[in-house]
Amino acid sequence: MPRQPLLPGFRDVKLSFPMNALELHTEMAELIGQCVGLWAQIEIQMALILSALMKSHSDAAIAVFLSIRNSRQQQEALATAAQTTLVGRDGEIFLAISNVYRSLDSQRNDLVHGVYAVSDDLPNALLWIDPKNHTNFFATLFEKIKTDKPVSIDQIKKDTFVYRPNDLETLIEQMEELGAAANFFATNLREPGNFLASELNRAMCEGPLMQQELLRIRNKSNQTS
């Protein structure tokens, strides 16, 4: 389950923005750390897919992928290699992996670069704000203070979201599913005649996240055909 908007359900909560917000929520901080650590492993698996697509068993393709820090460019490199290599079911599975990768990468990016807040009214939750919204709010706030204009916290509440432990636990499960899917797919690309690799390739598509994305891809394909 993704994070939820603070409003309208928690309109009356009081917010604070301590620099040590994560230190105050050690359970949440640990879960965020797991997400970050898992993502590094997922990037390695995606690099192995690129290496397999390029028919390269050298370190070059892997090094190139991992040196690209922009996730959009990573995805473009994978898509370009796949267009000339994959057809049929393999192409479908690759597209599903790529779509899930892009979605989870966005969530991972938010965790790494977001601003965190806390509330005594929500002791089991961690609050998240986009850095741009956070900066704009406080810049406006300081200007209003200078001119004795009334200050309202409502604006920042509109841009605040709530993370609970189960939100991050679900994200971790999804990352683990994606990592396994990417690993099995890269293995199958490298050893297409290997029975075990083929069985792993089939089994990894049975996870709920991959099943959902494959169904969406097939429905879209049927609508356009």
C-alpha positions as CSV (number, residue, x, y, z in Angstrom):
1,M,0.0,0.0,0.0
2,P,1.5,3.4,-1.0
3,R,1.7,6.3,1.3
4,Q,-1.6,8.1,2.0
5,P,-2.4,11.9,1.9
6,L,-2.5,13.5,5.3
7,L,-5.7,15.3,4.3
8,P,-8.6,15.1,4.8
9,G,-8.4,12.3,7.3
10,F,-5.9,14.0,9.7
11,R,-6.7,17.7,9.3
12,D,-6.3,18.5,13.0
13,V,-2.9,16.9,13.7
14,K,0.0,19.0,14.8
15,L,3.2,18.7,12.7
16,S,6.8,19.2,13.6
17,F,9.8,19.1,11.3
18,P,12.9,18.0,13.4
19,M,16.1,17.2,11.5
20,N,16.3,13.9,13.4
21,A,12.8,12.8,12.3
22,L,14.1,9.4,11.3
23,E,16.0,9.0,14.5
24,L,12.7,9.4,16.3
25,H,11.1,6.6,14.3
26,T,13.8,3.9,14.4
27,E,11.5,1.2,13.0
28,M,10.6,3.3,10.0
29,A,14.2,4.3,9.5
30,E,15.2,0.6,9.5
31,L,12.5,-0.2,6.9
32,I,13.6,2.7,4.7
33,G,17.2,1.5,5.0
34,Q,16.1,-2.0,3.8
35,C,14.4,-0.4,0.7
36,V,17.6,1.5,-0.2
37,G,19.8,-1.6,0.3
38,L,17.4,-3.7,-1.8
39,W,17.4,-1.2,-4.6
40,A,21.2,-1.5,-5.0
41,Q,20.7,-5.3,-5.6
42,I,17.9,-4.7,-8.0
43,E,20.1,-2.3,-10.1
44,I,22.7,-5.0,-10.3
45,Q,20.1,-7.5,-11.7
46,M,18.9,-5.0,-14.2
47,A,22.6,-4.5,-15.3
48,L,22.8,-8.2,-15.8
49,I,19.8,-8.1,-18.0
50,L,21.4,-5.4,-20.1
51,S,24.6,-7.5,-20.3
52,A,22.6,-10.5,-21.4
53,L,20.6,-8.5,-24.0
54,M,23.9,-7.3,-25.5
55,K,25.3,-10.8,-25.6
56,S,28.1,-9.6,-23.4
57,H,29.6,-11.6,-20.6
58,S,32.2,-9.0,-20.0
59,D,32.1,-6.3,-17.2
60,A,31.6,-3.5,-19.8
61,A,27.8,-3.6,-20.1
62,I,27.3,-3.9,-16.4
63,A,29.8,-1.1,-15.7
64,V,28.1,1.2,-18.2
65,F,24.6,0.6,-16.7
66,L,25.7,1.1,-13.1
67,S,27.6,4.3,-14.0
68,I,24.3,5.8,-15.3
69,R,22.9,7.5,-12.2
70,N,19.8,8.8,-14.0
71,S,17.1,6.1,-13.8
72,R,15.4,7.4,-17.0
73,Q,18.6,6.9,-18.9
74,Q,19.0,3.4,-17.4
75,Q,15.5,2.5,-18.6
76,E,16.2,3.9,-22.1
77,A,19.4,1.9,-22.4
78,L,17.5,-1.3,-21.4
79,A,14.6,-0.5,-23.8
80,T,16.9,0.1,-26.7
81,A,18.7,-3.2,-26.2
82,A,15.5,-5.1,-25.8
83,Q,13.9,-3.7,-29.0
84,T,16.4,-5.5,-31.2
85,T,16.6,-8.7,-29.1
86,L,13.3,-9.7,-27.5
87,V,10.1,-10.9,-29.1
88,G,7.0,-12.8,-27.9
89,R,6.8,-13.8,-24.3
90,D,10.3,-12.7,-23.4
91,G,9.4,-9.2,-24.7
92,E,6.2,-9.2,-22.6
93,I,8.1,-10.3,-19.5
94,F,10.8,-7.7,-20.0
95,L,8.2,-4.9,-20.4
96,A,6.5,-6.0,-17.2
97,I,9.8,-6.0,-15.3
98,S,10.7,-2.6,-16.8
99,N,7.3,-1.1,-15.8
100,V,7.5,-2.4,-12.3
101,Y,11.1,-1.2,-12.1
102,R,10.1,2.3,-13.1
103,S,7.3,2.4,-10.6
104,L,9.3,1.2,-7.6
105,D,12.2,3.4,-8.6
106,S,10.0,6.4,-8.2
107,Q,8.9,5.3,-4.7
108,R,12.5,4.6,-3.7
109,N,13.6,8.0,-5.0
110,D,10.9,9.7,-2.9
111,L,12.1,7.9,0.2
112,V,15.7,8.9,-0.4
113,H,15.1,12.6,-1.3
114,G,12.0,13.4,0.7
115,V,11.7,15.6,3.8
116,Y,10.3,13.8,6.9
117,A,8.1,15.2,9.7
118,V,6.5,13.8,12.8
119,S,3.4,14.3,14.8
120,D,2.6,13.3,18.4
121,D,-1.0,12.7,17.1
122,L,0.3,10.0,14.8
123,P,2.9,8.2,16.9
124,N,3.1,5.1,14.6
125,A,3.5,7.1,11.4
126,L,6.2,9.0,9.6
127,L,5.2,12.0,7.6
128,W,6.7,12.8,4.2
129,I,6.8,16.0,2.1
130,D,8.3,16.7,-1.3
131,P,11.4,18.9,-0.7
132,K,10.2,21.6,-3.2
133,N,6.9,21.9,-1.4
134,H,8.6,22.0,1.9
135,T,11.0,24.7,0.8
136,N,8.3,26.8,-0.8
137,F,6.2,26.7,2.3
138,F,8.9,27.8,4.7
139,A,10.1,30.5,2.3
140,T,6.5,31.9,2.2
141,L,6.2,31.5,5.9
142,F,9.3,33.6,6.7
143,E,8.1,36.3,4.4
144,K,4.7,36.5,6.1
145,I,6.4,36.6,9.5
146,K,8.4,39.6,8.4
147,T,5.2,41.5,7.5
148,D,3.1,40.2,10.5
149,K,0.7,38.5,8.1
150,P,-1.3,35.6,9.4
151,V,0.4,32.2,9.0
152,S,-1.5,28.9,8.4
153,I,-0.1,25.4,8.5
154,D,-2.8,24.2,6.2
155,Q,-0.8,24.7,3.0
156,I,1.9,22.3,4.1
157,K,-0.7,19.8,5.2
158,K,-2.0,19.6,1.7
159,D,1.4,18.4,0.5
160,T,2.0,16.0,3.4
161,F,1.7,12.2,3.2
162,V,1.6,9.5,5.8
163,Y,3.8,6.4,5.8
164,R,3.0,3.6,8.2
165,P,5.2,0.5,8.8
166,N,3.0,-1.7,6.6
167,D,3.4,0.7,3.7
168,L,7.1,0.2,3.7
169,E,6.9,-3.5,4.4
170,T,4.7,-3.9,1.3
171,L,7.2,-1.9,-0.7
172,I,10.0,-4.2,0.5
173,E,8.0,-7.2,-0.5
174,Q,7.5,-5.7,-4.0
175,M,11.2,-4.9,-4.3
176,E,12.1,-8.5,-3.4
177,E,9.7,-9.8,-6.0
178,L,11.1,-7.5,-8.7
179,G,14.7,-8.5,-7.7
180,A,13.9,-12.2,-8.0
181,A,12.1,-11.6,-11.3
182,A,15.0,-9.7,-12.8
183,N,17.5,-12.3,-11.6
184,F,15.5,-15.2,-13.1
185,F,15.0,-13.3,-16.3
186,A,18.7,-12.5,-16.7
187,T,19.5,-16.1,-16.0
188,N,17.1,-17.3,-18.7
189,L,18.5,-14.9,-21.2
190,R,22.0,-16.2,-20.6
191,E,21.0,-19.8,-20.7
192,P,17.8,-20.1,-22.7
193,G,18.2,-23.9,-23.2
194,N,18.6,-24.5,-19.5
195,F,15.5,-26.3,-18.1
196,L,16.0,-24.9,-14.6
197,A,16.4,-21.3,-15.9
198,S,13.2,-21.7,-17.9
199,E,11.3,-23.0,-14.9
200,L,12.5,-20.1,-12.8
201,N,11.6,-17.7,-15.5
202,R,8.0,-19.1,-15.5
203,A,7.8,-19.2,-11.7
204,M,8.9,-15.6,-11.2
205,C,5.9,-14.4,-13.2
206,E,3.5,-15.9,-10.6
207,G,4.2,-13.1,-8.0
208,P,1.3,-10.8,-7.5
209,L,3.0,-7.7,-8.8
210,M,4.2,-9.3,-12.0
211,Q,0.9,-11.0,-12.5
212,Q,-0.9,-7.7,-12.2
213,E,1.5,-5.9,-14.6
214,L,1.4,-8.8,-17.2
215,L,-2.4,-8.7,-17.1
216,R,-2.4,-5.0,-17.7
217,I,0.0,-5.3,-20.6
218,R,-2.1,-8.1,-22.2
219,N,-5.3,-6.2,-21.8
220,K,-3.7,-3.1,-23.4
221,S,-2.4,-5.2,-26.2
222,N,-5.8,-6.8,-26.8
223,Q,-7.5,-3.3,-26.9
224,T,-5.1,-2.1,-29.6
225,S,-5.0,-5.2,-31.7
